[in-house]
Structure formats: structure tokens, C-alpha cells
Amino acid sequence: MNKFTLALKRFGGFLKRNAFYLLIILCIASIATVIALAVTRNANTASEDLSVINTEPNEQNPNEQANAGEQQPTEKEPEPVVKTLTFIKPTNGEILREYSDTVLVWSSTLKQYSTHLGTDFTSTDGNVFASADGAVKEVGYNVLDGNYITLTHGDGYVTKYMSLETLPTLKVGAQVKQGELIGKMSTTQGSESKDGNHLHFEMYKNNVQINPLDVFILEEK
């Protein structure tokens, strides 16, 4: 019997004597393997669950993430208030004669028919007011216009107040408010002196004479 055969015979005898213990060792190893595989699988599942939870939006504030990348609107500054230019009647009275640039009207002073490039007003108190905010452009007297004052306004408007009782004391460049008393009406206008106390009112837009009644907001002072 050679050495190899002898060794195999001895190993077989060892297995027969210790078969019970070897079986126990194999069972323990199998159980350990199963436990290790289960632990590894649970760990991987837990990692995947955490990844899903971290990528979901916050349930308590669903709009927070959606609005995170949006730029918050800035508060707008209030726009400056621009005052609208308006004109009112320059007296508390009635219209004596309207503006007429095409139809000739009779002048009892000049004893002839002619155009009437202004609006005449009369009133019981005789007061004359600024038709709109403006600045004094000219103050003066001549035979045809009588005592007069001219005001400039925005947007190319100019107003002229003629047949005043006295020469206004306002200086050129002085600021005048709408409704401010600027004089009294009279008969100083030579071209309309026989029409009684009245105000002859003229209005210009960009150096072109216009009908004041097309612009007025008809309110009494």
C-alpha cells in the first residue's frame, strides 16, 4: 500500500468519526451566509428609500421649491401725479357775445359788421379771474384793447384779458393761480366801449387764435 492510498484511508476514517461535527459547521456557515445576505439587502433598500425621500418636494410647503428660483417682484415707486391743464370761465357772469371768425357781427361802437375774435363776458360783480394757472406775459394799455393782461400757460396756451377797469399791478413773470382775481371789467376797450362794462377774453394755442368756448370747463367761480 503506497502513501497516497494510506492518506486517503486515514482521511476517510476522519470523516466517519467527525461527520456529525462537520454537518453542524456547514449548517452554521449556511445560516451565517443567509443572515449576511439579508443584512446587505436591507441596507441597500434603506439607502434607496432615503434617496427617494430626499428628492421629493417638501409636503408642508409645496410652493416653496417651485418659487425658490423665481425672482421676487420689486416694489414699484409711485408715479408722479401730473396735473391736467384745464380752463374755466374768467367771470361769474354770462356770455355777452361769442367768438366768431367766419360770420360777421354788428359792432355798435364801430357801426359796422366785423369778425369777433374773442368772447365777451358780463357780470354783476365785475370780477375777472385767471382762467388757469399761468405766468404773466404782458401788462399794458392801448386804445383798442383798453387795460389788459396776458398770461401764458402750458401746452402752448395763452390767454388775454381786455377792457379791464385799471391796469393790473402784477409784474411780468409773476405766477398766477386758476381763479385768482386779476381785475375788474369796464368800458376801457375802445373798439367795444359802447357795449357796457364787460371783459373781452381771447385765447391762443401755439400762436393761433381759437374759440375759448371749445376749451372751457364751464364752471362759475
C-alpha positions as CSV (number, residue, x, y, z in Angstrom):
1,M,0.0,0.0,0.0
2,N,1.5,3.3,-1.1
3,K,1.5,6.5,0.9
4,F,-1.4,8.2,-1.2
5,T,-3.7,5.3,-0.6
6,L,-2.8,5.3,3.0
7,A,-3.6,9.0,3.3
8,L,-7.0,8.7,1.7
9,K,-7.8,5.8,4.0
10,R,-6.9,7.9,7.0
11,F,-9.0,10.9,5.7
12,G,-12.0,8.7,5.2
13,G,-11.7,7.4,8.7
14,F,-11.6,11.0,10.0
15,L,-14.7,12.0,8.1
16,K,-16.6,9.0,9.5
17,R,-15.6,9.8,13.1
18,N,-16.3,13.6,12.7
19,A,-19.2,13.6,10.3
20,F,-21.7,15.0,12.9
21,Y,-19.5,17.9,13.7
22,L,-18.8,18.8,10.1
23,L,-22.5,18.8,9.4
24,I,-23.1,21.3,12.3
25,I,-20.3,23.5,11.0
26,L,-21.8,23.5,7.5
27,C,-25.2,24.4,8.9
28,I,-23.8,27.3,10.9
29,A,-21.9,28.6,7.8
30,S,-25.1,28.4,5.7
31,I,-27.1,30.3,8.4
32,A,-24.4,33.0,8.6
33,T,-24.4,33.4,4.9
34,V,-28.2,33.9,4.8
35,I,-28.0,36.4,7.6
36,A,-25.2,38.3,5.8
37,L,-27.1,38.4,2.6
38,A,-30.3,39.7,4.4
39,V,-28.4,42.5,6.2
40,T,-26.8,43.6,3.0
41,R,-30.1,43.7,1.2
42,N,-31.8,45.7,3.9
43,A,-29.0,48.2,3.9
44,N,-29.3,48.7,0.2
45,T,-33.1,49.1,0.5
46,A,-32.8,51.7,3.2
47,S,-30.3,53.7,1.1
48,E,-32.7,53.7,-1.8
49,D,-35.6,54.9,0.4
50,L,-33.5,57.8,1.8
51,S,-32.6,58.8,-1.8
52,V,-36.3,58.9,-2.8
53,I,-37.3,60.9,0.4
54,N,-34.6,63.5,-0.2
55,T,-35.6,64.1,-3.8
56,E,-39.3,64.6,-3.1
57,P,-40.6,68.2,-2.5
58,N,-41.4,69.4,1.0
59,E,-45.0,68.3,1.6
60,Q,-45.5,71.1,4.2
61,N,-44.6,73.8,1.7
62,P,-45.2,72.6,-1.9
63,N,-44.8,76.0,-3.4
64,E,-41.5,76.8,-1.6
65,Q,-39.3,74.9,-4.0
66,A,-41.3,76.0,-7.1
67,N,-40.8,79.6,-6.1
68,A,-37.2,79.3,-5.0
69,G,-35.8,80.0,-8.4
70,E,-38.2,82.8,-9.2
71,Q,-37.1,86.4,-8.7
72,Q,-39.3,88.2,-6.2
73,P,-41.0,91.3,-7.7
74,T,-39.6,94.6,-6.6
75,E,-42.0,97.2,-5.2
76,K,-42.7,99.9,-7.7
77,E,-42.2,103.5,-6.8
78,P,-45.4,105.6,-7.1
79,E,-45.6,107.5,-10.3
80,P,-45.6,111.3,-10.1
81,V,-49.0,113.0,-10.3
82,V,-49.3,115.1,-13.4
83,K,-51.8,117.9,-13.1
84,T,-54.1,118.3,-16.1
85,L,-54.4,121.8,-17.6
86,T,-58.0,123.0,-17.5
87,F,-59.6,126.4,-18.2
88,I,-62.7,127.8,-16.5
89,K,-64.8,130.9,-17.3
90,P,-62.9,134.0,-16.2
91,T,-66.1,135.6,-14.6
92,N,-69.2,134.7,-12.6
93,G,-71.4,136.2,-15.2
94,E,-73.0,135.5,-18.6
95,I,-71.6,135.5,-22.2
96,L,-72.4,138.8,-23.9
97,R,-71.0,137.9,-27.3
98,E,-69.4,134.7,-28.6
99,Y,-66.3,134.1,-30.7
100,S,-66.9,134.5,-34.4
101,D,-64.2,134.2,-37.0
102,T,-66.3,133.5,-40.1
103,V,-69.7,135.1,-39.5
104,L,-69.6,138.9,-39.3
105,V,-71.4,140.5,-36.3
106,W,-72.6,144.1,-35.8
107,S,-70.4,146.4,-33.6
108,S,-72.5,149.2,-32.0
109,T,-69.2,151.0,-31.3
110,L,-67.6,150.8,-34.7
111,K,-71.0,151.0,-36.5
112,Q,-70.0,148.1,-38.8
113,Y,-70.0,144.4,-39.3
114,S,-66.8,142.6,-38.4
115,T,-65.4,139.3,-37.0
116,H,-65.3,139.0,-33.3
117,L,-62.1,137.1,-32.3
118,G,-62.8,136.7,-28.6
119,T,-65.6,136.1,-26.1
120,D,-67.3,138.9,-24.2
121,F,-68.5,138.3,-20.6
122,T,-70.5,140.5,-18.3
123,S,-71.4,140.0,-14.6
124,T,-73.0,141.9,-11.7
125,D,-69.8,141.9,-9.5
126,G,-67.5,142.8,-12.4
127,N,-64.8,140.4,-11.2
128,V,-62.2,138.9,-13.6
129,F,-60.3,135.8,-12.7
130,A,-57.4,133.8,-14.1
131,S,-58.9,131.1,-16.3
132,A,-56.0,128.7,-15.5
133,D,-52.6,128.6,-13.7
134,G,-50.1,130.6,-15.6
135,A,-47.5,133.3,-15.6
136,V,-47.8,137.0,-16.5
137,K,-46.5,137.6,-20.1
138,E,-47.6,141.2,-20.6
139,V,-49.4,144.1,-18.9
140,G,-50.4,147.2,-20.8
141,Y,-52.9,149.6,-22.3
142,N,-53.8,150.7,-25.8
143,V,-56.9,152.5,-27.2
144,L,-58.4,149.4,-29.0
145,D,-57.8,146.9,-26.1
146,G,-58.0,149.2,-23.1
147,N,-56.2,147.9,-19.9
148,Y,-55.2,144.3,-20.5
149,I,-53.1,141.5,-19.1
150,T,-51.8,138.4,-21.0
151,L,-51.0,135.1,-19.3
152,T,-49.0,132.1,-20.6
153,H,-50.0,128.5,-19.7
154,G,-48.7,125.1,-20.5
155,D,-49.2,123.2,-23.8
156,G,-48.8,126.4,-25.9
157,Y,-51.9,128.2,-24.4
158,V,-52.1,132.0,-23.9
159,T,-55.0,134.0,-22.6
160,K,-55.6,137.7,-22.9
161,Y,-58.0,139.7,-20.6
162,M,-59.0,143.1,-22.1
163,S,-61.3,146.1,-21.1
164,L,-60.1,146.0,-17.5
165,E,-61.0,148.8,-15.2
166,T,-57.5,149.6,-14.1
167,L,-54.0,148.5,-15.2
168,P,-53.2,145.3,-13.2
169,T,-50.3,145.6,-10.7
170,L,-49.0,142.1,-11.4
171,K,-45.4,142.1,-12.8
172,V,-44.2,140.2,-15.8
173,G,-43.2,136.7,-14.8
174,A,-45.4,136.6,-11.7
175,Q,-47.2,133.3,-11.2
176,V,-51.0,133.3,-11.2
177,K,-53.3,130.6,-9.9
178,Q,-56.5,129.5,-11.5
179,G,-59.4,131.5,-10.1
180,E,-57.2,134.3,-8.8
181,L,-58.7,137.8,-9.0
182,I,-56.8,139.8,-11.6
183,G,-59.0,142.8,-12.2
184,K,-62.4,144.3,-12.8
185,M,-64.3,144.6,-16.1
186,S,-65.1,148.0,-17.6
187,T,-65.5,150.0,-20.8
188,T,-61.9,150.9,-21.4
189,Q,-61.7,148.8,-24.6
190,G,-62.0,151.5,-27.3
191,S,-63.3,149.1,-30.0
192,E,-66.2,147.9,-27.8
193,S,-66.7,150.9,-25.4
194,K,-70.5,151.2,-26.1
195,D,-71.2,147.6,-25.1
196,G,-71.1,148.5,-21.4
197,N,-68.9,147.0,-18.7
198,H,-67.6,143.7,-19.9
199,L,-64.5,141.5,-20.3
200,H,-63.2,140.8,-23.8
201,F,-61.4,137.5,-23.4
202,E,-59.1,136.0,-26.1
203,M,-57.3,132.6,-26.2
204,Y,-54.4,131.4,-28.3
205,K,-53.0,127.9,-28.9
206,N,-49.5,127.8,-30.4
207,N,-49.9,131.4,-31.6
208,V,-53.2,130.7,-33.3
209,Q,-56.3,132.4,-32.0
210,I,-59.0,129.9,-31.0
211,N,-62.6,129.9,-29.7
212,P,-62.4,129.8,-25.8
213,L,-65.8,128.0,-25.6
214,D,-64.1,125.0,-27.3
215,V,-61.7,124.7,-24.4
216,F,-63.6,125.9,-21.3
217,I,-64.8,123.7,-18.5
218,L,-67.9,125.9,-17.8
219,E,-67.8,126.3,-14.1
220,E,-68.6,129.5,-12.2
221,K,-66.1,131.0,-9.8
